[in-house]
Amino acid sequence: MICPQCQKIIAEGSTKCPFCGVQFSAPPQGQAQAGAGIPQGQYPPQQPYAPYPQGQYPPQQPYAPYPPPPLTPAQKYQTLGGLLQFLVVVWKFVLPILSGLLLLYALVVSFSGILNSESISWEGLKPLLSTDITVLLLAANAVLYCITAIKIERRKASFLAFWQLSVIVLSALETGATLMFSGGLFAALELGTNVVLFFIWNLYFTKSVRVRIYMGSDAYLRTSIFNKKTPAPAPERPKSEKTKVILLVAALLLVYFVLAGCSVYFTFKENAPSLKDAIEAREQVNEFTDELTGATFTIPKGLKENKELAGDRYSLVLESAHDNFEFCAFASHDMFEEIDEADRQGIKRADMNNEMFTRKEIEDWLTEDAGESISDIKTTVERIGKYEYYVVSFRQDDADGFTGEVVNFVHYYNGYEYVFHYETRFTQFSMNAVKEWIASTTIPGEAPLPGTQKK
């Protein structure tokens, strides 16, 4: 018998076509009779072939390709993609390169700072050590993150425990280093930042469908050092991968700007007075006039006046606007009035100038109060600006804890003594700045030395 749907020969008495699947309750009407009387081995007559006219073809059905079957989550996530791929690229390639360059820069700065320093001390080495330790910790972070990225690429289930342990250890070290070199406020900000970032990334690793399907199983969740019974993420994703990446990046940026804003706020709030003084000291250029002698000079930039240290000994005390380890001062004395009446006979005020005193006398006057705490006394004569000065330098180690070099620039004219006193613990302040300050001095009535350019 012949199927009325597909016109193929099927077994007699069939109720369902095995080719097209059409069902019928009885043999098609007229089918059995049509086959009756035909000898075995013969077929019913075929309709004659009627070809289409030349150049014409029968109408074709429009082509409608079958749509591809939808991808399963495993097929979508079977390769690195989305945020996971971004993390692997950054941790494996970008971080090691940046940390290597930063480490090289820190080493160059440290060696340069040590070589250029005239004396080594804890206060001088502290900023260098702080920078070096910070960069070393950043480099260690980069190495550990690189190892984590390699473990993810190789589908190692131990990546989660390794990442958690390394972040905890390095966060503790970074917080301790910050506490040692920068104080408790910055250490608290460092610890808070690390905790927030750890929570965000740990949440991504334990809840991301992509991570679970890429790893092939949830075995990595059972290696967690916090909760080894963490349930596997549900094999569905309510949000697209692009949306999750955008939300996570936005959250990280928000956390970063909030913490950075807090850090900047507390830094300026704590250091605002000193920063203001430093800025004012850098910008101001003041003229100073000595009341006793009438001498004038210019206070250079980068120095600020300290009236508390002046007292009766100095007319003017200046210190660095950046730190309190440099100290320079000016004092003047009326040597003629300090001479006894009996010794003043035959001495005129105009005779009391540089030529009247010997180097030994000047050394004795300047060091008589220091006692045995000084050493390496040297006295030279140097022209600075318009006049010549006796330069008396020595090293002092007194009972008050001061250890460093002391330099006095002394000039005598018309019975007056002009003393520029400079002392430093770590020689960070340039001697050229002190000499520039002295060179601006103008003494009333004294003619400049030949060759001095008047300004």
Residue pairs with C-beta under 8 A, 6 or more apart in sequence:
1 9
1 10
1 11
1 12
1 13
1 14
1 27
1 28
1 31
1 32
1 35
2 8
2 9
2 10
2 28
2 31
3 9
3 10
3 17
3 19
3 20
3 22
4 22
4 24
4 28
4 31
5 17
5 20
5 22
6 17
6 19
6 20
6 22
8 17
8 19
8 20
10 17
10 18
10 19
12 27
12 32
13 27
14 27
15 23
15 24
15 25
15 26
16 22
16 23
16 24
17 23
34 44
35 44
38 44
52 58
73 209
73 213
73 235
73 236
73 237
74 213
76 213
77 209
77 210
77 213
77 214
78 213
78 214
79 214
80 88
80 152
80 153
80 214
81 210
81 241
82 210
82 241
82 242
82 244
82 245
83 204
83 208
83 210
83 241
83 244
83 245
83 248
84 152
84 208
84 210
84 211
84 214
86 245
87 149
87 152
88 149
88 152
88 153
91 142
91 145
91 146
91 148
91 149
92 146
92 149
92 150
92 153
95 141
95 142
95 145
95 146
96 142
96 143
96 146
98 142
99 135
99 138
99 139
99 141
99 142
99 143
100 139
102 135
102 138
102 139
103 135
103 136
103 138
103 139
105 135
106 131
106 132
106 135
107 132
109 128
109 131
110 128
110 131
110 132
113 128
114 120
114 125
114 128
117 124
117 426
117 427
118 426
118 427
119 426
119 427
121 425
121 426
123 325
123 426
124 426
124 428
126 181
129 181
130 177
130 181
130 182
133 177
133 181
134 174
134 177
137 170
137 173
137 174
137 177
140 170
141 170
144 162
144 163
144 166
144 167
144 170
145 163
147 162
147 166
148 159
148 162
148 163
148 166
151 158
151 159
151 162
152 159
152 214
155 214
155 215
155 216
157 215
157 217
157 219
157 220
157 222
157 223
158 220
158 223
159 220
160 205
160 206
160 220
160 221
160 223
160 224
161 223
161 224
161 225
163 201
163 205
164 198
164 202
164 224
164 225
164 226
165 225
167 194
167 198
168 198
171 191
171 194
171 195
171 198
174 190
174 194
175 187
175 190
175 191
175 194
176 187
178 186
178 187
178 190
179 186
179 187
185 266
185 270
186 263
189 259
189 262
189 263
189 266
192 259
193 255
193 259
196 255
196 259
197 252
197 255
200 248
200 251
200 252
200 255
202 226
204 211
204 248
205 211
205 220
206 221
206 224
206 230
206 233
207 233
208 233
209 233
209 234
209 235
209 236
209 237
210 241
211 220
211 233
212 218
212 221
212 232
212 233
212 235
213 235
218 232
221 228
221 230
221 231
221 232
222 228
222 229
222 230
224 230
239 247
268 275
277 304
277 321
278 304
278 321
278 322
280 304
281 301
281 302
281 303
281 304
281 321
282 301
282 302
282 321
283 301
284 299
284 301
285 298
285 299
285 300
285 301
286 298
286 299
287 296
287 297
287 298
287 299
288 296
288 297
288 298
288 299
288 316
288 330
289 295
289 296
290 296
290 315
290 316
290 330
290 332
291 315
292 315
292 332
292 333
292 334
292 416
293 332
293 416
293 418
293 443
293 444
294 444
295 332
295 418
295 441
295 442
295 443
295 444
296 441
296 442
297 330
297 437
297 438
297 440
297 441
297 442
298 437
298 440
299 305
299 316
299 318
299 437
300 433
300 436
300 437
300 440
302 320
302 321
302 322
302 433
303 318
303 319
303 320
303 321
303 328
303 433
303 437
304 318
304 319
304 320
304 321
305 316
305 317
305 318
306 317
306 318
306 319
307 317
309 317
309 319
309 327
309 329
310 316
310 317
310 329
313 329
313 331
314 329
314 330
314 331
314 421
315 330
315 331
315 332
316 329
316 330
317 327
317 328
317 329
318 327
318 328
318 329
318 437
319 326
319 327
319 328
320 326
320 428
320 429
323 428
325 424
325 425
325 426
325 428
325 429
326 423
326 424
326 428
326 429
327 422
327 423
327 424
328 420
328 421
328 422
328 423
328 429
328 434
328 437
329 420
329 421
329 422
330 418
330 419
330 420
330 421
331 419
331 421
332 416
332 417
332 418
332 419
333 416
333 417
333 419
334 415
334 416
335 352
335 412
335 415
335 416
335 417
336 344
336 347
336 349
336 352
336 415
336 416
337 415
339 347
349 414
349 415
350 414
350 415
352 412
352 414
352 415
352 416
353 412
353 413
353 414
354 388
354 390
354 411
354 412
354 413
356 412
357 412
359 379
359 381
359 390
362 379
362 390
362 392
362 410
363 377
363 379
363 392
366 392
366 408
366 410
366 419
367 374
367 377
367 392
367 394
370 394
370 396
370 398
373 396
373 397
373 398
373 399
374 394
374 395
374 396
374 397
374 406
375 394
375 395
375 397
376 393
376 394
376 395
377 392
377 393
377 394
378 392
378 393
378 394
379 390
379 391
379 392
379 393
380 390
380 391
381 388
381 389
381 390
381 391
382 388
382 389
382 391
382 409
383 389
383 449
384 409
384 435
384 438
384 439
385 438
385 439
385 440
385 441
385 452
386 439
386 441
386 442
386 443
386 446
386 448
386 449
386 452
387 411
387 413
387 441
387 443
387 446
387 448
387 449
388 411
388 449
389 409
389 410
389 411
389 420
389 438
390 408
390 409
390 410
390 411
391 407
391 408
391 409
391 410
392 407
392 408
392 410
393 405
393 406
393 407
393 408
394 405
394 406
395 404
395 405
395 406
396 402
396 403
396 404
396 405
396 406
396 423
397 403
402 423
402 425
403 425
404 423
404 424
404 425
404 426
404 427
405 423
405 424
405 427
406 421
406 422
406 423
407 421
407 422
407 423
407 431
407 434
408 419
408 420
408 421
408 422
409 419
409 420
409 422
409 438
410 417
410 418
410 419
410 420
411 417
411 418
411 443
412 418
413 443
413 445
413 446
414 445
414 446
418 441
418 443
420 434
420 437
420 438
422 431
422 434
448 454
